[in-house]
Amino acid sequence: MRAQDTAQSPPPGGAAPIPRDLPLLPLRGTVLFPHVILPILVGQEKSIRLVDEVVVGNRMLGVVALKDQETQDPRPDDLFPMGTAAVIAKMIKLPDGTISIMVQGLERIRLGQMTQTDPYFRATVVPLPDHEVRDQEVDALVLNLRRLFQQAVDLSPNLPAELAIVALNIDEGGMLADMITSNLNLSVEEKQAVLEITEIKPRLRRVTELLTRHLESLELSRQIQDQVKAGMDKSQREYYLREQLKAIQQELGEGDERTQEAEELRRRIDETPLSTEVREAALRELGRLARMPPAAAEYSVVRTYLEWLLDLPWLKGTEDRLDIAAAEQILNQDHYDLEKVKKRILEYLAVRKLKKDMKGPILCFVGPPGVGKTSLGHSIAAALGRKFIRISLGGIRDEAEIRGHRRTYVGALPGRIIQSIRKAGSNNPVFMLDEVDKIGADFRGDPSSALLEVLDPEQNTTFSDHYLELPFDLSRVMFIATANILDPIPAALRDRMEVLELPGYTDSEKLHIARRYLVQKQLEAHGLTAAQLTVTDDAIREIISSYTREAGVRNLEREIAAICRAVAKQVSEGRTDPVIVTAEDLHPLLGPIKFFSEVAERTAQPGVATGLAWTPTGGEIIFVEATKMPGKGNLILTGHLGEVMKESAQAALSAIRSRSRELDLAEDFFLKQDIHIHVPAAAIPKDGPSAGITMFTALLSLVTGRPVQSEVGMTGEITLRGQVLPVGGIKEKALAAKRAGLKAMALPERNAKDLEDIRDEVRQGLEFRFIRSVDQIPEMALVTEEALLPHDGR
């Protein structure tokens, strides 16, 4: 309930006695005083019901202010302990369902025990009527209060003059204090404090203090207005004096500071390479600047705009290094593998060599963290001989971050695209848009939509920033976006970019990268030399397999840095002999191993299968566990599974049940057994259809009693008819299988084409078993029945 304007009216004569139990109407934003009429807008359902019931009765209720004005669903302890008994004088139902009521305060009340909380509050109340005291002190306080209130009415534009007349006609000191308090611009807490003063003299003194403070604020406000007016008069006087000074300086052949600044800007406009349109705009703004007095508010705005125009490299760019062999050497020096990306950059250079006015490509590197997407941008800029700039788009939610603010806003600036171009000082840099998949959107606009113009070769030749309002040619810029996953990127934006996927590294590739780049980098970062510290290949392999589990090399670099810190400590303490770190030395340096293979141990029992999953950080292996217990045929699913994964489990169970006869299962097997499927780790959300074949295999292993082959990982979606459908992320899943030490990978037959993208090193030692139907699973994934038979020891 929100109060509207207050008004003063004498209390009605012959008012009925106040009941000892009243419904309570919470009031937000103000306080109702006795003898004051207050319009209130009632919108909450509970309060509307209260008003409807009160109107048909004695029309009396208690009005109590809320302690916290932001409370939407108040509780009894959210109300102040004192309020005002009131009567509803008028009620109007509005078209939107709300009610406007006019209430008149009667007496102060103190809240007692709450007798009802639903659907609205009711409580016992104790009326606290005023006991007027007339003595010399009260008369003096009343006279002083009237005088101060008259001054407040004269100074305040918000208080009507009639209020001063009303105050003169009120003889009771308590009523006068209440009327004045209700009309002052005070906080709810201050008004409530006055309401809770039941004695007349203390109430008059408190209101006098509040009114005196209010008068001081009004006096200060008037002084400020007078100073502003005087300042405006002073500015006009200074303007005339400056004009006279300008005329005198012209007669003497001298120029003022403003003229010198304008001439300096004009010289820069003449010397800076600009297009015709930009030059005309700069001269036009310079003419405006020359006509403005320096004290004008817009003077600094126009001057800043001109500086932005002159600082931007409209026609200034770097010369590309078109030596393909040298560029290839630079790329190979900085990054291992990534042949597809390197091939694309060299192809661009070759075409650029043949066609000088070629537009810059717009690439998007997609891959898990730590595979070198961002650092690759530095290498590309070095190979091309271009400037490199990077902005992070993660968490950006304001369109103005891309397009800038219009100059009508205070403190307006161009967007981050134009700011970065100015910083680079070149109109053809390598421009990296990092974390493009993490752009947000809210009421301030959608930055990804603003990027559509930036990343469209047909539109970015005339990119218009809101601040500049002039077309800037971005077609010569090589834009490189990076992302961990493609799905969050809007389809229209994804369509404008050439996507290059960067898969994770194999263990041998990580070893090569560590030996060639990471160890040397960390030695230099920690002030060590190769003569002081040597990390053997066995130690690096052990770190890769037992201390990290990632698609990239970021954590591998952290572990190497930890070794360097430990050795640096030893060197700083006086150690002089070289340190050689082997696999056996890792435990005291890095602690116990963090990861170990548990595939064989987990799948040794029937009902456990190893699946292969895709995650934003690369491929991972997951285990699907199934067990049975006496029950009524229920399917229990645990492990924080998404809706799609739950449906895959239902489909797998239905496919198993439809094959009960072929599996020699009793007809009532599934009617008397509950099936429980669990996917560790339970704290991590999981979803997607590719675990369907893994769930089917786990269930098949459970009902047949044949364990799943420990060296097989699998992926694929299944149908109710038992067909195995293709899935995505095969490259990442193959890498995960390789890292986990699996020997075979079962996958849909229609995914055979994806093996072309898998490197030979990953394929080596990994058998690919193609499945068309789930009926092939017993042969391909389960331990044979012969292997389960006990062997004769003779």
N, C-alpha and C positions, 0 to 999 in steps of 0.2 A: 504494500500500500504506500503510495507516494502522496505527500501533501502538496496542495497548490497554494495560492496566495492566502494570507491571513487577513482577517478583518475583525473589528471590535464591535460588539453589540451588547447591550445590557442584558443580564440574565432574565429569562421569562419569569413572570410572577407566578406564584403558586405551583412551583415545580414539585413533582411527587418525591417522596423520600427515596433515598438511594438504597437499593437492596443490598444485603450482605453477601450476595453471591452474584457475580457479573460475568458475562462473556467478555473475553479480552481480544481486542483488535490490535495486532502489532503495527507500529507506525515507523516508517523509514524516512529519514531525512529531516525531521523536525520534531518538535514537542508541542503537544496541546496543553494550554493553560486554562484554568477556570475562567468562565465568562467570555471566552474567545470563540468565535465561529471560524471553523476551518473546513474548507472543501478537501475531500480525500477521494482519490481514484483507487478503487478496489479491483484487483485483477486476478488474484490467486483464488483457486476453486474453494479452498477452505474458508477464506475470508468472505467470499460471495455467499456461501451457505450461511455463515454467521449473520450477515446483514439481512438476508431474507428472513431468517427466523426472528431476529430482533425487531424488525419492522412490524411484524404481525403481533408482537407482544407489547411491552411497555416502552419500547424504543430506546431503552437504556443499555449502555455498554461501557466497558472500561477501555480507554485508549492509552497504550503503553509504548514508549519508544524502544527501538532495538539498540543493543549495545554496539553491534557491528552492522554497519549499513549495507554491507555486501552479502549478508546472510540471506539465502533464498528460501530455505526451509527451516524456520526458527524452531528452537526447542525452548522449554520453559526457562532454562538458565541463560538464554540469550536476551531476556527481557530485563529492563531496569526494575528495581524493587518498588518504585512509585510511579503512578500514572495519574490520569484524570478521569473521573466519572463524567460521562457525556450522554447527550440525548441526540438521536438522529432527527434533525429538523426537516430534511428533504432528501429524497432519493430519486435518481434518474438512471434507468437502464440504457446503456449505449448499444449501438448496432454491433460492435465487435465482441459483445458478451460481457464487457466490464461494467462496473457500476460506479456512478459518481454520487457521493453522499455529502451532505452538509451537516456537520456535527457541531454542537455547542457544548463547551466545557461547563461543568457544574461545580465540582469540588475535587480537591486533591484526594487521592486514595492510596493506601498502602496495601500491597498485595500480601495475602496470607497463604493458605495452603491451596495448591492446585487441585481442583476437584474433577477436572476433565482435560484431556489433551487431544482427543480425537472425536469428531472431525475438526474441532477448533478448541482453543483454550477457554476454560472457565476457572475462576478462583474465588475464594473468599476474600473480601476487601474490608478495610477499615476506613471510613470517611474521615477526612482531616479538615474540617471547616476552619476558615480564618476567624480568629478572635481579635477584632480590631482594638487597638490601643490608641487613645488620643491624649497625647501630652505635648509639651513644648518641643521635645526632641523629635517626635514623629512629625509634627507640623513643619519643623525646619527641614527635615529630610525630604518631605513631600515637596516643599517649595523649591528646594535646590534641584530635585529631580525634574520638576516641571521646566525650570530654567535651562538645565542642560539638554533636555529633550527638545526644547524649542530651538536651541542652537544646532542640534543634530539635524532637525527637519530643514532648517535654513541651508545647511551645508550639503546635505545629501540629496542627489537628484532622484533617489529611489523611494523616498518617504514623502507621501502626499502632505500638503499643508494642513489638510483637515485633521490629521492625527494630533497636531499641537492643540487644536480646539478641543478634541476629545479628551486629551490629557488634562486640560484646564477644568473640565466638567466632572472629573472623577475625584471624589473626596476621600475614599478609602485608600489608605497607603498600600495595602496588600494588592488590591485590584490594579492600582496604578503601576506597581512594580511588574505585575504579570503582563499587563498590556504592553508596556515598553519593551520588556524582554522578548515577547513574541514577535515584535516588529523589528528588532535589531538583527543585523547579519552576524549571528553567532553560531558556533559549532553546536552540534546536538549535545555534546557532553556539557558545555557551558550552560545551555538552556536547562538541561536536566538537573544540573546542580542548583539552579535557582528554584526549580519546581520542588526540590527536596528540602528547601528551607521553609519550615512551617511557621516560624516566629516572624512577626512583621518587621521589627527593627533590623535584625540581621539581613532580612531579605532586601530592605530598602538600601542598606549600606552596600550589599554585594552588587545590586543593580547600579548603584551610583558609580562604583568602581568600573564596572563593565562599560557604562555609558561614557565615563571620562576617557577610557582607553579608546573607545570608538570615535570620540570627538578628536582625539590626537591623530588618529589615522586619517580622518577627513581633512584636518588642517594640513597634514603633510601632503596629502593628495592635491589639495588646492595650491600649495606652494610649488609642487612639481609642475603643475599645469602652467602656473605663472612663469616659471623658469623656461619651460619649453617655448612659450609665447615670446619671451624676451630673447631666447636664442634664435628664433626665426627672424625677429627684427634685426638681430645682430648679423645674421647671415646675409640678409638683404643689403644691409649697410656695407658689409665686406665686399659683396658683389660689385656694388657701384665703385668702391675704392679700387678694386682690382681692375675694372674697366678703365678707370682714369689712369692707373699705373701703366696699363698696357699701352694706352695712347701716348703717355710720356716716353716709355721705352722705345716705341716706334719712332718717335721724333728724334730720340738720341741714337737710334740705330742699334739698340740693344734688344735681346730677346729674353722673355721670362722663362722660368723653369718648365712650365707646361709646353711652351713653344719648342724648347730644346728637345723635350721628350717626344713630341709629335714628329719633329724632324728626324730623330733617331729611328723611330718606327718607320717613317717613310723611306729612309735609307735602307733599312733591312728588307722592306717590301721590294725595293728595286733590285737588291742583290740576291735575294732568295729565289731559287728556281720554283716557280708556281705556275699552275695552269691559269688560263685566262679567267675562268669563272672564280677561282680562289683569289686571284689578284684583284678582281673587281670588288669582291666582297670585302677584302682587307682594306682597300682604299675607301670604300663606303663607310666602314666602321671607323676608319681613321678620321674621316671628315666629321663624323658624329662626335668623336673624342675631342677634336680641336675646338668644337663649339661648346663643350661642357666646361663648367667651372670645376676645378679639382675637388671641391667640397661636395659635389653632387654625389648622391648615393650610387648612381649608375656608372660613374667615371671608372672606378676600379673594376667593375664587371666588364666593361668594353675593353679596357686595357688588358685584363687577363685573357679575354677571348682573342685579342690580336696576338698576344704572345703564344697562345696555343697554335694559332694558324701558322705563325712563322717558325715555330719549333718542329712542326711535323715534317717528315721527309716525303713531301708530295711527289717529287720526281727524283729522289735520291735513293740509289740502291747500291748493293755490292756486286762485284763481278763474280759470276760463278766460276769455280774451278772445274773445267771440263776435261781434265785428265782422268780418264776412267780407271787406269791402272793405279794411279796415286790414291784415288778415292777408295778403291777396293782395298788397298793396303791399310788405309786409316780405319776402315770398318773392321777389318780382320784383326788389327792390333787391339781394338777396344772391346770386341765382343766375339765370343766363341760360338760357332754354329750360326743359327738364325739365317740360314741360307736364303729362304724365301724373301725375307725383308731386304737383305743385301742385294739380291737379284733385282728387286723392284726399284731400288734407289739407283742402281747402275743403269737400268733400262731408262729411267727418267733422264739421267745425265746424257745417255746416248741420243735420245730424241731431242733433248735441249741443245745438243751440239749441232743437230741438223736443222732445228726450227727455233730461231732465236726468241720469238715472241710467244713461246709456249706458256700456257697457264700452269700455275703450280698445282701439283696433285693434292688431294685431300685424303689422307690415310687414317685408318683407325687400328691401333694395335690392341688386340684383345688377348688377355692371358692372365694367369694367376699372379698373385703378388710375388715379387722377387725374381722375375725372369728377365728383367733389364729393359722394360718398356721405356721408362723415363730416361735412363742413361743412354739409350739408343738414339734419342733425339739429339743429345749433345754430339754424338759421333756423326750423325747425318749432317748436322750443321758444319762440323769440322771438315767432313769430306767434301761438302759443296763450297766451302769457303764463305759461308753466310753467318750472319749474326744469329744467336739463339735466344729466344725468350720463352718463358713458360708461365702459365697461370693455372692455378688449381680451381676447378669448378665444383669441387666437393662441397655440398651444403649451400651453394648459391641459390637464393630463392627470389631475388629481385631482378626483374628484367632490366632495370637501369644499370646493373652491373655490366651488362653487355652493351647496351645502346646509349648509356649515359643519361643525364638529367637535362631537361630543357633549361635554358638560361633564365627563365622566369623564377626558378627556385633559388633561394639563398644558398650560397656555397655550392652551386652546381658545378659538375665536372664531367668530362667525357667518360665513356664506358671503359672497361678494362682492356678492350681490344685496342682502342685508339691510344690509351695511356701506354700500353706496352710497345706499340709501334713507335711512339715518340721516344720512349726509353731506349729502344734499339737503335734509333737514328737511321733506319733503313726501311724501304718499302717492300723488301723481298726477304725477310728473315725466315728462319725455320721457327714456326710458332706452335708450341705444344700446348694443347688443351687437355690438361691432366684430369683424370677421374670424371670423364664426361658421363659415365653411368650413374653418378651420384648427385646430379642436379635435382633440386627440388622445385616446388611451385607453390605459391600461396596467393593472397589477395593482391600482392604487389606485381603480379604478372608471372609469366612462364618463361624463364631464361632459355629453355631448350627451343621454344618457338622463335626467339630472337636469333638463335644460332643458325636457323634455317637460311637466312640471308647471307650470313657470314660464310657458310660452308657450301654455298651453291655457286659453282663457277659461272653460271649464267646471270647471277644477280650481284655477286660481290665486287664486280667492277665498279659499281656505283653505291657502295655501302654508305648509308647515311646515319651518322651518329646524331642523337637528339641535341647534343650540345653544339656541335659544329654546324649542323644543318647544311652541310656541303658534301657532295659525293667524294668518298675516298676509295681508291682502287686497291682492293685486296687480292686481285687475281694473281699477282706475282708472289704472294706469300705461300709458302709450303706449310699447310696446316697438318698437324699430326695429333689426333685425339688418342687417348688411352682409356681403357676400361678393363675391369675384371670380368664382367659378363655383359652380353649384348641385350638381354631381355628388358632391362629398365630403360634402355634408350628408345625414344619414340620412333615409330616406323619411318616417318617422314625424314627424320634426322639421320637415321641409319642408312636410308636409301641414298643419301648424298655423299656417303663416305665409302672408300674402298677398304674393306675389312681384311686385315692380315692377322691370322691367329698365331700366337706364340705359345706353343705347348710347354709343359714342364720339362725339366732336364732329367736324363737318366743318371744313374750313380756314376758311371764312367765319365759322363760330361761334367758332372759336378766336380769330380776329382780333377779333371783337366782345368776347369775354371778356377778352382781353388789354387792349384799349383801355379797357374799362369798369371792370375790376377789377384785373388783375394789375399793370399799369404803375403805377397809383396806389399800390397796396399796397407795391410794392418801392421806390418813391420815398420813402414814409414810413419804411420799414424801414431805409433807408440815409441818412436825414437830408437828402434832396434835395427840391426843389420843382419844380413843372411849369415854372417860369421858367428853371430851371437845366438841365433835361434834357427833350428832346422826342424820342420814338421814332416815326418816321413809319410809316404803314400799310405802305408797301413793305418797310421793314425787318422789321416783324413778319411779313409774308407770307414773306419770305425765311427768317426763323428757323423758321417753321412747316414750310416745304417742304424746307429744306436742312440744318437743324441739329437737328431733332427728327423722330421717327417713332413716334408714340404715339397711343392713342385718347383720352387725357385731356389735361390741360394742365400736368402737374407739371414735366416737363422744359422746357416753354416758359417757365414761371415761373423756373426755374433760369437759363436763358439770359438772361432779362431782368435777373435779379439780378446776373449777371456783368457786364452792361453798366453797371448802376448802380454796382457796385464800382469799375469802371475810371474812371467819371466822378467818383465821390466822391474818388478818389485825385487826380485832376486839380484838383478844387475845393480840396481840402485843401492842395495845393501852390501855390495862389494864383490859379488861373484864375477869371476873373470873367465872361467873356462866355458866353452860353447855348450849350449843346451840342445840336446837332440830329443825331441818328443816322439815316442813310439806309442803304439796302441795300448801297451801296458801302463804307460804313464798318464793316461787320460783320467783315470778314476780320482787320483788326488787333485788334479787340476780342474776337472769339470764336474766331479761328483759321480754318483751312480748313474748307470745308463737309464735313459728316459723311455726308450722304445725297444721292444723285442718282439720277435715273431711268435704268434700264438696260433697260427693257422692249423698246424697238424694237431695240436693239443685240443683245440676247440671242436674240430670236425671228426675226432676219433669216435664219437658216440653217434648213434642214429638220431636224426632230427635236427642236425646243425649243418648249414650250408654257407659257403663263402660267396658273397655278392660283390659286385664292383659298382661304385657310385661315382657320379660327377658332382663336384662342389665348386663354388667360385674360386677356391684356392687350389684346384687341381683334382685329380682322381683320388679316391680312397677305397679301401676295402671295408665291407660291413659284414656282420654275421647275422644270419636269420636263424633263430632257435625255435623249434616247435616241440611241444610235449602234449601228452594226452592224459586224461584222468577220468574216473567215473563221473558221469553227469547226465545231461539231458540233450546233448547235441549242440551246445552253445559254442560260438567262436569268440575267443577272448584275444584282443589285440592290445599290446602295450609297446612302449618305446618311443612315445611322442611322435606318432605317425600322422601324416596329413591325410586328407580325404581321398586323394588319388591312390595313395599307398594302401589305405584300408580297403578300397575297392579291389585293388590287385590281390589282396589276401582273400577276399571273398571269392573272386574268380578262380584263384588257385585251389581253394577248398572245393568249389563246385566241380572243377575239372577232375580232381581226385575222386570225389564221390561218384561222378559219372563213369569212372573206371573201376568201381568196386569189384565187379565180377571178374575182370581181367586180373585184378590184384589178389584174388581169392580172399576177399574180405567178407565177413558175415554181413547179412542183409541189415541187421540192426546195429552194426558196428558204430555208425555215426549217430545213432539215436541214443546210445547208452554211454557215449564218450564226449567229454568236453575237450575241445582243441584250443590250446593256448599258443599264440605266436608272439614272440618277443624279439625286438631288434635293439641290442645295446648300441651305443650308450644312450640311456633313456633321457638324459638332459638335453640332447641335441635334437632339434626338429628335423624330421625326415619326410620327404614326399617325392612323388614321381612314379611313373609306371614301370620303370626298368627293373624293379625288384620282383616282378611277377614270376619270372622263371626261377629265381632263387627261392621264393616262398613255395612254389610248387615242388622244387627239389627237396626242400627241408621236410615238407609234408609227406612226400613219397618215401623219403628215407625213414621217417617216423613209422609209417604204417607197414613198411616192408621189413623194417629191422636191419636194413643194409646201410652202413655209414656212407657219407659222401666222400669221394676221393679228396684227400687233404690238399693235393697240389692243383685243384681246379677252382678257378673263380668264374663267375657267370654274370651275364646281364641280358635282359630282354623282356619285352612285354608279351603277355600271353592273352589268348582269347578263351572263351568258354569251350570252343571246339578244339582247343589244344594247339592252335597255330601260334608260332613265335614271331612277333612283329619287330621291325627294326627300331633302334633307339639311337640317341645321340651321345656325344662325348666319348667315342670309341678310343681316340688317341689318348685322352687323359686316363681312361680306365685301363688301357694296356700298360701305361706307365705305372699306374698303381699296382697292377699285377706283378710287374717286373720288380718294383721296389719291395713288395711283400714276399718275394721269393717263390711265387707260384710258377708252375711248369706248364700249365694249360689254361686257356681262356675259352669258355663256351659262350658263343654269341649268335645272334640271329643270322641266318643264311643271307638275308638281304643286306646285311652290313659288311659283306665281303669287299665291296667297293671301297670302304673306308680304310682298308689296310694299306692302300697306296700312300696314305698320309703318314703312316707309322714308319719311323726310321728303322733301317736294317738292324741297328744295334739293339733296339727294343725287341724286334722279331726273333733275334737269335736266342735260342734256348726257351722260346715261348711257343707252345703248340696252340694253334687256333682251331677250335672245333665248332663247326657251323651246324646250327640246329634249325630245322624247319618245323618240327612238331615236338610236343612234349613227350611223345611216345619214344623218342630217341634218347631221352635223359637216362633211363636205367643203364643203357649201354655206355653212354658217354661220361656220366658223372658219378654213378654209384659204384661202390666196391663190388666186385663180382661175388657170386654166391660161393664159388670154389675157394676164393680167398678167405671166406669166413669159416670154412670147414676146418676142424682141428687136424693138424698134421701128425703123421705117424713118426715118432722119433727114432724108429729103427733105421 
